[in-house]
Amino acid sequence: MAAVIHHPPLRASGSLFGLAYGDALGKPTEFLSVSEIVRRYGPTGPRELSGQPAMVTDDTQMALAVGWALHEAPSFTPEAVEPLLRRRFLAWAVSPDNNRAPGMTCLRACGELGRGLRWQEATVSGSKGCGANMRVTPVGLLDVDLDTLAGLAQLQAGLTHGHPTGLAASELTAYAVFALRGGATLAELPEILTERAQAQRRVYREQWLGDLWQRPGARTPEDFIAQGWDECLTVLGRLTNALGQPDDGGDPCRVTGEGWVAEEALATALLCAVRHADDPVAALARGATTAGDSDSIAALAGAFVGAALGMTAWPSGWVDQIEYADQLAVLGVAWD
């Protein structure tokens, strides 16, 4: 009897390319109303990449910055990784390709990092924008213990977005990718993430964050970080409630938020991914057919679906069409 050869599903590649594909599909719809998107693309939203190459936004660019910093790191410690993240973020900030309507928080923080400030002082402490977790997918693709995964996710967020919800949502996004790559199903994710958030609620990772918590209104490190986890738990509750109801086919932002802030980007992307777990391109299109931060929502939906299903989730011709395909492929192979 012939041996059965099981080919690995290439989940790291599937996740990285899925992020870029969602980003590219959502790029032209980000500032449109749902009715305008439907008028242009039909009721199912954009399902084809356009352009040679199909262009991405700062979401993919910054995910690559995080990815390369991790790829270059001699070890996964804060001392080793922080300078590499800083260097990659600053290179992105001054790149001529950084012309995709980048987030103001990232630009402001990079300006301060470029002056040589400690990152805890350079970060925009009040910002929990989705820029913190749109780029964290590479952390979830590493073969590391969960404490290291959490520390890396929060550190890369904290360099620009110092709000506790930016930290917590970034950890949950990385943990979602990690869990899916390990065999969890998309349908299981809301419960898995809720349990993680409850368990981590008062865990302040001082080794990674230092004195970031010391700001007006925060009495203790635990109180500081708990705010972030509580906001994530609130939106995860809305997600769980939504998934218990039939899909009305409408804008998922009405249920879990428009995604301009970190916890909403996570939850709305998950809503798209879980609703369309059996049709990966539909998950991206649903994320792109939103009134909110469509490129970030679709990008995270792609990262989740790709981590669950691997490269076979995506149309085969897209890999030659997407911008930065060469970089995505190198990192994907390294982590697959």
Phi and psi in degrees as GROMACS dihedral restraints (atoms count N, CA, C in turn):
[ dihedral_restraints ]
;  ai    aj    ak    al  type     phi  dphi    fc
    3     4     5     6     1   -69.4    20    10
    4     5     6     7     1   143.9    20    10
    6     7     8     9     1   -69.5    20    10
    7     8     9    10     1   143.7    20    10
    9    10    11    12     1   -91.5    20    10
   10    11    12    13     1   124.5    20    10
   12    13    14    15     1   -98.9    20    10
   13    14    15    16     1   120.0    20    10
   15    16    17    18     1   -97.6    20    10
   16    17    18    19     1   115.9    20    10
   18    19    20    21     1   -84.8    20    10
   19    20    21    22     1   131.7    20    10
   21    22    23    24     1   -61.5    20    10
   22    23    24    25     1   144.5    20    10
   24    25    26    27     1   -78.2    20    10
   25    26    27    28     1     3.2    20    10
   27    28    29    30     1    54.8    20    10
   28    29    30    31     1    59.1    20    10
   30    31    32    33     1   -72.9    20    10
   31    32    33    34     1   -33.2    20    10
   33    34    35    36     1   -64.6    20    10
   34    35    36    37     1   -46.7    20    10
   36    37    38    39     1   -62.0    20    10
   37    38    39    40     1   -43.0    20    10
   39    40    41    42     1   -60.3    20    10
   40    41    42    43     1   -37.4    20    10
   42    43    44    45     1   -72.0    20    10
   43    44    45    46     1   -45.4    20    10
   45    46    47    48     1   -66.4    20    10
   46    47    48    49     1   -45.9    20    10
   48    49    50    51     1   -67.7    20    10
   49    50    51    52     1   -36.4    20    10
   51    52    53    54     1   -60.5    20    10
   52    53    54    55     1   -39.9    20    10
   54    55    56    57     1   -60.1    20    10
   55    56    57    58     1   -47.2    20    10
   57    58    59    60     1   -66.3    20    10
   58    59    60    61     1   -40.0    20    10
   60    61    62    63     1   -63.1    20    10
   61    62    63    64     1   -45.4    20    10
   63    64    65    66     1   -62.7    20    10
   64    65    66    67     1   -40.6    20    10
   66    67    68    69     1   -59.5    20    10
   67    68    69    70     1   -45.4    20    10
   69    70    71    72     1   -67.0    20    10
   70    71    72    73     1   -38.9    20    10
   72    73    74    75     1   -69.1    20    10
   73    74    75    76     1   -34.6    20    10
   75    76    77    78     1   -84.3    20    10
   76    77    78    79     1   -16.3    20    10
   78    79    80    81     1   -56.0    20    10
   79    80    81    82     1   -48.5    20    10
   81    82    83    84     1   -78.2    20    10
   82    83    84    85     1    -8.5    20    10
   84    85    86    87     1  -105.6    20    10
   85    86    87    88     1    -2.8    20    10
   87    88    89    90     1   -57.2    20    10
   88    89    90    91     1   -37.5    20    10
   90    91    92    93     1  -110.6    20    10
   91    92    93    94     1    22.9    20    10
   93    94    95    96     1  -105.6    20    10
   94    95    96    97     1   153.5    20    10
   96    97    98    99     1   -74.4    20    10
   97    98    99   100     1   161.4    20    10
   99   100   101   102     1   -61.2    20    10
  100   101   102   103     1   -41.0    20    10
  102   103   104   105     1   -62.5    20    10
  103   104   105   106     1   -37.4    20    10
  105   106   107   108     1   -69.1    20    10
  106   107   108   109     1   -39.5    20    10
  108   109   110   111     1   -61.7    20    10
  109   110   111   112     1   -45.4    20    10
  111   112   113   114     1   -64.4    20    10
  112   113   114   115     1   -37.7    20    10
  114   115   116   117     1   -63.3    20    10
  115   116   117   118     1   -37.3    20    10
  117   118   119   120     1   -81.0    20    10
  118   119   120   121     1   -37.6    20    10
  120   121   122   123     1  -116.3    20    10
  121   122   123   124     1    -6.7    20    10
  123   124   125   126     1    91.7    20    10
  124   125   126   127     1   171.6    20    10
  126   127   128   129     1   -65.6    20    10
  127   128   129   130     1   -21.0    20    10
  129   130   131   132     1   -91.9    20    10
  130   131   132   133     1    -0.9    20    10
  132   133   134   135     1    78.2    20    10
  133   134   135   136     1  -177.1    20    10
  135   136   137   138     1   -71.3    20    10
  136   137   138   139     1   126.2    20    10
  138   139   140   141     1  -125.6    20    10
  139   140   141   142     1     6.2    20    10
  141   142   143   144     1  -129.0    20    10
  142   143   144   145     1   135.8    20    10
  144   145   146   147     1   -67.9    20    10
  145   146   147   148     1   144.1    20    10
  147   148   149   150     1  -125.9    20    10
  148   149   150   151     1   143.3    20    10
  150   151   152   153     1   100.5    20    10
  151   152   153   154     1   153.4    20    10
  153   154   155   156     1  -127.3    20    10
  154   155   156   157     1    92.5    20    10
  156   157   158   159     1   -83.5    20    10
  157   158   159   160     1   168.0    20    10
  159   160   161   162     1   -74.9    20    10
  160   161   162   163     1   119.9    20    10
  162   163   164   165     1   -81.7    20    10
  163   164   165   166     1   145.4    20    10
  165   166   167   168     1  -107.6    20    10
  166   167   168   169     1  -177.5    20    10
  168   169   170   171     1  -112.9    20    10
  169   170   171   172     1  -169.7    20    10
  171   172   173   174     1   -63.4    20    10
  172   173   174   175     1   -18.2    20    10
  174   175   176   177     1   -59.0    20    10
  175   176   177   178     1   -52.4    20    10
  177   178   179   180     1   -69.0    20    10
  178   179   180   181     1   -39.9    20    10
  180   181   182   183     1   -57.8    20    10
  181   182   183   184     1   -43.5    20    10
  183   184   185   186     1   -77.7    20    10
  184   185   186   187     1   -29.6    20    10
  186   187   188   189     1   -62.4    20    10
  187   188   189   190     1   -39.5    20    10
  189   190   191   192     1   -66.1    20    10
  190   191   192   193     1   -37.2    20    10
  192   193   194   195     1   -60.7    20    10
  193   194   195   196     1   -45.7    20    10
  195   196   197   198     1   -63.5    20    10
  196   197   198   199     1   -43.7    20    10
  198   199   200   201     1   -59.3    20    10
  199   200   201   202     1   -45.5    20    10
  201   202   203   204     1   -69.0    20    10
  202   203   204   205     1   -36.3    20    10
  204   205   206   207     1   -60.4    20    10
  205   206   207   208     1   -43.3    20    10
  207   208   209   210     1   -68.0    20    10
  208   209   210   211     1   -38.5    20    10
  210   211   212   213     1   -63.6    20    10
  211   212   213   214     1   -33.5    20    10
  213   214   215   216     1   -86.1    20    10
  214   215   216   217     1   -14.1    20    10
  216   217   218   219     1   -67.7    20    10
  217   218   219   220     1   129.1    20    10
  219   220   221   222     1   -70.8    20    10
  220   221   222   223     1   -24.3    20    10
  222   223   224   225     1  -157.1    20    10
  223   224   225   226     1   161.0    20    10
  225   226   227   228     1   -99.1    20    10
  226   227   228   229     1    72.0    20    10
  228   229   230   231     1  -123.6    20    10
  229   230   231   232     1   158.1    20    10
  231   232   233   234     1   -60.0    20    10
  232   233   234   235     1   -36.0    20    10
  234   235   236   237     1   -66.8    20    10
  235   236   237   238     1   -33.7    20    10
  237   238   239   240     1   -81.8    20    10
  238   239   240   241     1   -36.5    20    10
  240   241   242   243     1   -88.3    20    10
  241   242   243   244     1   -36.4    20    10
  243   244   245   246     1   -57.6    20    10
  244   245   246   247     1   -45.8    20    10
  246   247   248   249     1   -64.0    20    10
  247   248   249   250     1   -32.4    20    10
  249   250   251   252     1   -72.3    20    10
  250   251   252   253     1   -40.9    20    10
  252   253   254   255     1   -61.2    20    10
  253   254   255   256     1   -46.0    20    10
  255   256   257   258     1   -57.0    20    10
  256   257   258   259     1   -47.6    20    10
  258   259   260   261     1   -63.0    20    10
  259   260   261   262     1   -43.3    20    10
  261   262   263   264     1   -67.5    20    10
  262   263   264   265     1   -40.1    20    10
  264   265   266   267     1   -65.3    20    10
  265   266   267   268     1   -41.1    20    10
  267   268   269   270     1   -68.7    20    10
  268   269   270   271     1   -35.9    20    10
  270   271   272   273     1   -64.3    20    10
  271   272   273   274     1   -39.8    20    10
  273   274   275   276     1   -62.5    20    10
  274   275   276   277     1   -43.2    20    10
  276   277   278   279     1   -60.9    20    10
  277   278   279   280     1   -35.0    20    10
  279   280   281   282     1   -99.8    20    10
  280   281   282   283     1     1.0    20    10
  282   283   284   285     1   -69.2    20    10
  283   284   285   286     1   140.4    20    10
  285   286   287   288     1   -63.5    20    10
  286   287   288   289     1   -20.4    20    10
  288   289   290   291     1   -79.3    20    10
  289   290   291   292     1    -6.5    20    10
  291   292   293   294     1   -82.6    20    10
  292   293   294   295     1    68.9    20    10
  294   295   296   297     1  -134.3    20    10
  295   296   297   298     1    33.2    20    10
  297   298   299   300     1  -113.9    20    10
  298   299   300   301     1    43.9    20    10
  300   301   302   303     1    53.7    20    10
  301   302   303   304     1    57.0    20    10
  303   304   305   306     1   -65.6    20    10
  304   305   306   307     1   156.1    20    10
  306   307   308   309     1   -68.8    20    10
  307   308   309   310     1   141.2    20    10
  309   310   311   312     1   -65.7    20    10
  310   311   312   313     1   -35.2    20    10
  312   313   314   315     1   -60.2    20    10
  313   314   315   316     1   -46.2    20    10
  315   316   317   318     1   -62.5    20    10
  316   317   318   319     1   -42.8    20    10
  318   319   320   321     1   -65.7    20    10
  319   320   321   322     1   -42.5    20    10
  321   322   323   324     1   -63.5    20    10
  322   323   324   325     1   -46.9    20    10
  324   325   326   327     1   -64.7    20    10
  325   326   327   328     1   -39.7    20    10
  327   328   329   330     1   -64.3    20    10
  328   329   330   331     1   -35.2    20    10
  330   331   332   333     1   -60.0    20    10
  331   332   333   334     1   -41.4    20    10
  333   334   335   336     1   -73.2    20    10
  334   335   336   337     1   -39.0    20    10
  336   337   338   339     1   -61.2    20    10
  337   338   339   340     1   -37.4    20    10
  339   340   341   342     1   -66.1    20    10
  340   341   342   343     1   -22.2    20    10
  342   343   344   345     1   -81.3    20    10
  343   344   345   346     1    -4.3    20    10
  345   346   347   348     1    91.0    20    10
  346   347   348   349     1     9.0    20    10
  348   349   350   351     1   -65.0    20    10
  349   350   351   352     1   151.8    20    10
  351   352   353   354     1   -56.0    20    10
  352   353   354   355     1   143.4    20    10
  354   355   356   357     1   -64.6    20    10
  355   356   357   358     1   -29.3    20    10
  357   358   359   360     1   -63.7    20    10
  358   359   360   361     1   -23.7    20    10
  360   361   362   363     1   -94.9    20    10
  361   362   363   364     1   -25.7    20    10
  363   364   365   366     1   -79.2    20    10
  364   365   366   367     1   -28.4    20    10
  366   367   368   369     1   -63.8    20    10
  367   368   369   370     1   155.0    20    10
  369   370   371   372     1   -87.9    20    10
  370   371   372   373     1    98.6    20    10
  372   373   374   375     1   -67.2    20    10
  373   374   375   376     1   -24.6    20    10
  375   376   377   378     1   -93.6    20    10
  376   377   378   379     1     2.7    20    10
  378   379   380   381     1   -98.2    20    10
  379   380   381   382     1   129.3    20    10
  381   382   383   384     1  -121.3    20    10
  382   383   384   385     1    32.6    20    10
  384   385   386   387     1   -59.7    20    10
  385   386   387   388     1   160.7    20    10
  387   388   389   390     1   -71.7    20    10
  388   389   390   391     1    -6.3    20    10
  390   391   392   393     1   -59.5    20    10
  391   392   393   394     1   -20.2    20    10
  393   394   395   396     1   -69.9    20    10
  394   395   396   397     1   -36.2    20    10
  396   397   398   399     1  -113.9    20    10
  397   398   399   400     1    -6.5    20    10
  399   400   401   402     1   -66.9    20    10
  400   401   402   403     1   -20.5    20    10
  402   403   404   405     1  -109.5    20    10
  403   404   405   406     1     3.9    20    10
  405   406   407   408     1   -88.8    20    10
  406   407   408   409     1    -8.4    20    10
  408   409   410   411     1   -47.0    20    10
  409   410   411   412     1   -43.5    20    10
  411   412   413   414     1   -56.1    20    10
  412   413   414   415     1   -32.3    20    10
  414   415   416   417     1   -61.0    20    10
  415   416   417   418     1   -39.2    20    10
  417   418   419   420     1   -70.6    20    10
  418   419   420   421     1   -10.6    20    10
  420   421   422   423     1   -95.4    20    10
  421   422   423   424     1    -2.5    20    10
  423   424   425   426     1   -82.2    20    10
  424   425   426   427     1   152.0    20    10
  426   427   428   429     1   -93.6    20    10
  427   428   429   430     1    78.9    20    10
  429   430   431   432     1  -132.0    20    10
  430   431   432   433     1   166.0    20    10
  432   433   434   435     1   -73.0    20    10
  433   434   435   436     1   164.2    20    10
  435   436   437   438     1   -68.6    20    10
  436   437   438   439     1   -30.4    20    10
  438   439   440   441     1   -66.8    20    10
  439   440   441   442     1   -40.0    20    10
  441   442   443   444     1   -67.5    20    10
  442   443   444   445     1   -42.0    20    10
  444   445   446   447     1   -57.7    20    10
  445   446   447   448     1   -45.5    20    10
  447   448   449   450     1   -63.7    20    10
  448   449   450   451     1   -44.3    20    10
  450   451   452   453     1   -63.4    20    10
  451   452   453   454     1   -44.7    20    10
  453   454   455   456     1   -63.4    20    10
  454   455   456   457     1   -42.9    20    10
  456   457   458   459     1   -62.6    20    10
  457   458   459   460     1   -44.4    20    10
  459   460   461   462     1   -72.2    20    10
  460   461   462   463     1   -36.4    20    10
  462   463   464   465     1   -63.5    20    10
  463   464   465   466     1   -48.4    20    10
  465   466   467   468     1   -64.1    20    10
  466   467   468   469     1   -31.6    20    10
  468   469   470   471     1   -69.4    20    10
  469   470   471   472     1   -45.6    20    10
  471   472   473   474     1   -65.1    20    10
  472   473   474   475     1   -23.8    20    10
  474   475   476   477     1   -58.7    20    10
  475   476   477   478     1   -27.6    20    10
  477   478   479   480     1  -122.0    20    10
  478   479   480   481     1   -39.2    20    10
  480   481   482   483     1  -113.7    20    10
  481   482   483   484     1   100.9    20    10
  483   484   485   486     1   -89.1    20    10
  484   485   486   487     1     1.7    20    10
  486   487   488   489     1   -73.4    20    10
  487   488   489   490     1   140.4    20    10
  489   490   491   492     1   -59.2    20    10
  490   491   492   493     1   -28.9    20    10
  492   493   494   495     1   -72.0    20    10
  493   494   495   496     1   -32.1    20    10
  495   496   497   498     1   -62.5    20    10
  496   497   498   499     1   -38.7    20    10
  498   499   500   501     1   -67.3    20    10
  499   500   501   502     1   -49.6    20    10
  501   502   503   504     1   -65.7    20    10
  502   503   504   505     1   -43.9    20    10
  504   505   506   507     1   -65.6    20    10
  505   506   507   508     1   -34.4    20    10
  507   508   509   510     1   -65.6    20    10
  508   509   510   511     1   -42.6    20    10
  510   511   512   513     1   -62.0    20    10
  511   512   513   514     1   -42.8    20    10
  513   514   515   516     1   -65.5    20    10
  514   515   516   517     1   -38.1    20    10
  516   517   518   519     1   -64.4    20    10
  517   518   519   520     1   -45.9    20    10
  519   520   521   522     1   -64.1    20    10
  520   521   522   523     1   -40.1    20    10
  522   523   524   525     1   -65.4    20    10
  523   524   525   526     1   -36.2    20    10
  525   526   527   528     1   -61.9    20    10
  526   527   528   529     1   -47.0    20    10
  528   529   530   531     1   -61.6    20    10
  529   530   531   532     1   -44.0    20    10
  531   532   533   534     1   -59.3    20    10
  532   533   534   535     1   -46.3    20    10
  534   535   536   537     1   -66.8    20    10
  535   536   537   538     1   -42.2    20    10
  537   538   539   540     1   -64.4    20    10
  538   539   540   541     1   -42.4    20    10
  540   541   542   543     1   -64.0    20    10
  541   542   543   544     1   -28.9    20    10
  543   544   545   546     1   -82.4    20    10
  544   545   546   547     1    -1.6    20    10
  546   547   548   549     1   116.2    20    10
  547   548   549   550     1    -4.4    20    10
  549   550   551   552     1   -64.4    20    10
  550   551   552   553     1   150.7    20    10
  552   553   554   555     1   -92.7    20    10
  553   554   555   556     1   160.0    20    10
  555   556   557   558     1   -59.8    20    10
  556   557   558   559     1   -39.0    20    10
  558   559   560   561     1   -63.9    20    10
  559   560   561   562     1   -28.4    20    10
  561   562   563   564     1   -80.0    20    10
  562   563   564   565     1   -16.1    20    10
  564   565   566   567     1   -60.7    20    10
  565   566   567   568     1   -45.2    20    10
  567   568   569   570     1   -55.5    20    10
  568   569   570   571     1   -41.8    20    10
  570   571   572   573     1   -69.4    20    10
  571   572   573   574     1   -41.4    20    10
  573   574   575   576     1   -60.3    20    10
  574   575   576   577     1   -44.3    20    10
  576   577   578   579     1   -71.4    20    10
  577   578   579   580     1   -35.6    20    10
  579   580   581   582     1   -63.3    20    10
  580   581   582   583     1   -43.3    20    10
  582   583   584   585     1   -63.6    20    10
  583   584   585   586     1   -40.2    20    10
  585   586   587   588     1   -63.2    20    10
  586   587   588   589     1   -44.9    20    10
  588   589   590   591     1   -63.5    20    10
  589   590   591   592     1   -40.5    20    10
  591   592   593   594     1   -65.2    20    10
  592   593   594   595     1   -39.3    20    10
  594   595   596   597     1   -71.7    20    10
  595   596   597   598     1   -29.4    20    10
  597   598   599   600     1   -96.9    20    10
  598   599   600   601     1     1.9    20    10
  600   601   602   603     1   -53.6    20    10
  601   602   603   604     1   -35.9    20    10
  603   604   605   606     1  -120.0    20    10
  604   605   606   607     1    28.7    20    10
  606   607   608   609     1   -97.6    20    10
  607   608   609   610     1   107.6    20    10
  609   610   611   612     1  -100.1    20    10
  610   611   612   613     1   122.0    20    10
  612   613   614   615     1   -91.8    20    10
  613   614   615   616     1    79.6    20    10
  615   616   617   618     1   -62.1    20    10
  616   617   618   619     1   -34.6    20    10
  618   619   620   621     1   -57.0    20    10
  619   620   621   622     1   -34.7    20    10
  621   622   623   624     1   -95.3    20    10
  622   623   624   625     1   -32.3    20    10
  624   625   626   627     1  -103.8    20    10
  625   626   627   628     1   -16.7    20    10
  627   628   629   630     1    59.7    20    10
  628   629   630   631     1  -131.6    20    10
  630   631   632   633     1   -98.1    20    10
  631   632   633   634     1    25.2    20    10
  633   634   635   636     1   -54.9    20    10
  634   635   636   637     1   -31.4    20    10
  636   637   638   639     1   -69.5    20    10
  637   638   639   640     1   -18.8    20    10
  639   640   641   642     1   -77.8    20    10
  640   641   642   643     1    95.3    20    10
  642   643   644   645     1  -154.2    20    10
  643   644   645   646     1   164.4    20    10
  645   646   647   648     1   -55.9    20    10
  646   647   648   649     1   133.4    20    10
  648   649   650   651     1    96.4    20    10
  649   650   651   652     1   -18.4    20    10
  651   652   653   654     1   -96.1    20    10
  652   653   654   655     1   116.0    20    10
  654   655   656   657     1   -84.3    20    10
  655   656   657   658     1   -37.3    20    10
  657   658   659   660     1  -139.8    20    10
  658   659   660   661     1   161.1    20    10
  660   661   662   663     1   -57.5    20    10
  661   662   663   664     1   -37.5    20    10
  663   664   665   666     1   -67.1    20    10
  664   665   666   667     1   -40.7    20    10
  666   667   668   669     1   -64.1    20    10
  667   668   669   670     1   -38.8    20    10
  669   670   671   672     1   -59.2    20    10
  670   671   672   673     1   -53.9    20    10
  672   673   674   675     1   -72.8    20    10
  673   674   675   676     1   -29.5    20    10
  675   676   677   678     1   -60.4    20    10
  676   677   678   679     1   -33.3    20    10
  678   679   680   681     1   -58.0    20    10
  679   680   681   682     1   -42.6    20    10
  681   682   683   684     1   -65.7    20    10
  682   683   684   685     1   -44.5    20    10
  684   685   686   687     1   -66.0    20    10
  685   686   687   688     1   -37.1    20    10
  687   688   689   690     1   -64.7    20    10
  688   689   690   691     1   -39.6    20    10
  690   691   692   693     1   -67.3    20    10
  691   692   693   694     1   -35.5    20    10
  693   694   695   696     1   -67.3    20    10
  694   695   696   697     1   -41.1    20    10
  696   697   698   699     1   -63.6    20    10
  697   698   699   700     1   -36.6    20    10
  699   700   701   702     1   -60.8    20    10
  700   701   702   703     1   -47.7    20    10
  702   703   704   705     1   -74.1    20    10
  703   704   705   706     1   -30.5    20    10
  705   706   707   708     1   -65.1    20    10
  706   707   708   709     1   -33.2    20    10
  708   709   710   711     1   -64.0    20    10
  709   710   711   712     1   -41.2    20    10
  711   712   713   714     1   -64.5    20    10
  712   713   714   715     1   -38.7    20    10
  714   715   716   717     1   -62.2    20    10
  715   716   717   718     1   -47.9    20    10
  717   718   719   720     1   -61.1    20    10
  718   719   720   721     1   -42.4    20    10
  720   721   722   723     1   -61.8    20    10
  721   722   723   724     1   -42.4    20    10
  723   724   725   726     1   -63.0    20    10
  724   725   726   727     1   -41.8    20    10
  726   727   728   729     1   -70.2    20    10
  727   728   729   730     1   -16.3    20    10
  729   730   731   732     1   -80.7    20    10
  730   731   732   733     1    -6.0    20    10
  732   733   734   735     1  -110.0    20    10
  733   734   735   736     1   157.0    20    10
  735   736   737   738     1   -61.8    20    10
  736   737   738   739     1   149.9    20    10
  738   739   740   741     1   -76.1    20    10
  739   740   741   742     1   121.0    20    10
  741   742   743   744     1   -85.4    20    10
  742   743   744   745     1    -1.9    20    10
  744   745   746   747     1    77.5    20    10
  745   746   747   748     1     0.9    20    10
  747   748   749   750     1   -88.1    20    10
  748   749   750   751     1  -170.1    20    10
  750   751   752   753     1   -66.7    20    10
  751   752   753   754     1   117.5    20    10
  753   754   755   756     1   -63.4    20    10
  754   755   756   757     1   -19.4    20    10
  756   757   758   759     1   -61.7    20    10
  757   758   759   760     1   -26.0    20    10
  759   760   761   762     1   -64.5    20    10
  760   761   762   763     1   -22.1    20    10
  762   763   764   765     1   -97.3    20    10
  763   764   765   766     1   -47.7    20    10
  765   766   767   768     1  -117.3    20    10
  766   767   768   769     1     6.8    20    10
  768   769   770   771     1   102.0    20    10
  769   770   771   772     1   162.3    20    10
  771   772   773   774     1   -82.6    20    10
  772   773   774   775     1    -6.6    20    10
  774   775   776   777     1    84.7    20    10
  775   776   777   778     1     5.9    20    10
  777   778   779   780     1   -71.6    20    10
  778   779   780   781     1   -24.0    20    10
  780   781   782   783     1  -108.2    20    10
  781   782   783   784     1   159.5    20    10
  783   784   785   786     1   -61.3    20    10
  784   785   786   787     1   -48.3    20    10
  786   787   788   789     1   -67.7    20    10
  787   788   789   790     1   -31.5    20    10
  789   790   791   792     1   -73.7    20    10
  790   791   792   793     1   -37.8    20    10
  792   793   794   795     1   -60.0    20    10
  793   794   795   796     1   -42.7    20    10
  795   796   797   798     1   -61.3    20    10
  796   797   798   799     1   -52.6    20    10
  798   799   800   801     1   -68.2    20    10
  799   800   801   802     1   -41.5    20    10
  801   802   803   804     1   -70.3    20    10
  802   803   804   805     1   -36.9    20    10
  804   805   806   807     1   -63.1    20    10
  805   806   807   808     1   -41.4    20    10
  807   808   809   810     1   -63.3    20    10
  808   809   810   811     1   -39.5    20    10
  810   811   812   813     1   -59.6    20    10
  811   812   813   814     1   -44.7    20    10
  813   814   815   816     1   -63.8    20    10
  814   815   816   817     1   -43.0    20    10
  816   817   818   819     1   -67.0    20    10
  817   818   819   820     1   -43.8    20    10
  819   820   821   822     1   -69.7    20    10
  820   821   822   823     1   -42.2    20    10
  822   823   824   825     1   -60.1    20    10
  823   824   825   826     1   -31.7    20    10
  825   826   827   828     1  -123.4    20    10
  826   827   828   829     1    39.5    20    10
  828   829   830   831     1   -61.3    20    10
  829   830   831   832     1   -25.0    20    10
  831   832   833   834     1   -94.7    20    10
  832   833   834   835     1     1.1    20    10
  834   835   836   837     1  -143.6    20    10
  835   836   837   838     1    83.6    20    10
  837   838   839   840     1   -54.9    20    10
  838   839   840   841     1   -41.1    20    10
  840   841   842   843     1   -66.1    20    10
  841   842   843   844     1   -34.3    20    10
  843   844   845   846     1   -64.7    20    10
  844   845   846   847     1   -32.6    20    10
  846   847   848   849     1   -62.8    20    10
  847   848   849   850     1   -42.0    20    10
  849   850   851   852     1   -66.8    20    10
  850   851   852   853     1   -45.1    20    10
  852   853   854   855     1   -63.3    20    10
  853   854   855   856     1   -37.8    20    10
  855   856   857   858     1   -65.2    20    10
  856   857   858   859     1   -41.1    20    10
  858   859   860   861     1   -63.8    20    10
  859   860   861   862     1   -35.0    20    10
  861   862   863   864     1   -77.6    20    10
  862   863   864   865     1   -19.2    20    10
  864   865   866   867     1   -97.9    20    10
  865   866   867   868     1    64.5    20    10
  867   868   869   870     1  -137.6    20    10
  868   869   870   871     1   155.4    20    10
  870   871   872   873     1   -80.5    20    10
  871   872   873   874     1    -8.6    20    10
  873   874   875   876     1  -100.2    20    10
  874   875   876   877     1  -141.2    20    10
  876   877   878   879     1   -80.0    20    10
  877   878   879   880     1    73.7    20    10
  879   880   881   882     1   -59.4    20    10
  880   881   882   883     1   -39.9    20    10
  882   883   884   885     1   -68.0    20    10
  883   884   885   886     1   -39.5    20    10
  885   886   887   888     1   -70.1    20    10
  886   887   888   889     1   -39.9    20    10
  888   889   890   891     1   -63.6    20    10
  889   890   891   892     1   -47.4    20    10
  891   892   893   894     1   -67.1    20    10
  892   893   894   895     1   -35.7    20    10
  894   895   896   897     1   -63.2    20    10
  895   896   897   898     1   -47.0    20    10
  897   898   899   900     1   -67.1    20    10
  898   899   900   901     1   -38.1    20    10
  900   901   902   903     1   -58.4    20    10
  901   902   903   904     1   -41.2    20    10
  903   904   905   906     1   -66.2    20    10
  904   905   906   907     1   -38.5    20    10
  906   907   908   909     1   -62.7    20    10
  907   908   909   910     1   -40.6    20    10
  909   910   911   912     1   -69.2    20    10
  910   911   912   913     1   -50.1    20    10
  912   913   914   915     1   -63.4    20    10
  913   914   915   916     1   -40.8    20    10
  915   916   917   918     1   -65.7    20    10
  916   917   918   919     1   -35.2    20    10
  918   919   920   921     1   -67.6    20    10
  919   920   921   922     1   -31.4    20    10
  921   922   923   924     1   -77.8    20    10
  922   923   924   925     1   -38.3    20    10
  924   925   926   927     1  -114.4    20    10
  925   926   927   928     1   -16.5    20    10
  927   928   929   930     1    81.4    20    10
  928   929   930   931     1  -171.6    20    10
  930   931   932   933     1   -64.8    20    10
  931   932   933   934     1   -23.7    20    10
  933   934   935   936     1   -65.7    20    10
  934   935   936   937     1   -12.2    20    10
  936   937   938   939     1   -66.5    20    10
  937   938   939   940     1   -24.5    20    10
  939   940   941   942     1  -110.4    20    10
  940   941   942   943     1   148.4    20    10
  942   943   944   945     1   -54.7    20    10
  943   944   945   946     1   134.6    20    10
  945   946   947   948     1   -64.2    20    10
  946   947   948   949     1   -30.6    20    10
  948   949   950   951     1   -73.9    20    10
  949   950   951   952     1   -16.5    20    10
  951   952   953   954     1   -66.9    20    10
  952   953   954   955     1   -29.8    20    10
  954   955   956   957     1   -62.5    20    10
  955   956   957   958     1   -27.5    20    10
  957   958   959   960     1   -89.0    20    10
  958   959   960   961     1    -6.1    20    10
  960   961   962   963     1  -105.6    20    10
  961   962   963   964     1   -25.7    20    10
  963   964   965   966     1   -76.7    20    10
  964   965   966   967     1   141.1    20    10
  966   967   968   969     1   -62.2    20    10
  967   968   969   970     1   146.4    20    10
  969   970   971   972     1    65.4    20    10
  970   971   972   973     1    22.8    20    10
  972   973   974   975     1   -57.2    20    10
  973   974   975   976     1   -36.3    20    10
  975   976   977   978     1   -65.1    20    10
  976   977   978   979     1   -42.9    20    10
  978   979   980   981     1   -69.3    20    10
  979   980   981   982     1   -42.4    20    10
  981   982   983   984     1   -59.3    20    10
  982   983   984   985     1   -39.8    20    10
  984   985   986   987     1   -67.3    20    10
  985   986   987   988     1   -42.0    20    10
  987   988   989   990     1   -61.9    20    10
  988   989   990   991     1   -47.2    20    10
  990   991   992   993     1   -67.6    20    10
  991   992   993   994     1   -39.8    20    10
  993   994   995   996     1   -60.5    20    10
  994   995   996   997     1   -45.8    20    10
  996   997   998   999     1   -62.5    20    10
  997   998   999  1000     1   -40.1    20    10
  999  1000  1001  1002     1   -61.9    20    10
 1000  1001  1002  1003     1   -36.3    20    10
 1002  1003  1004  1005     1   -97.4    20    10
 1003  1004  1005  1006     1   -11.8    20    10
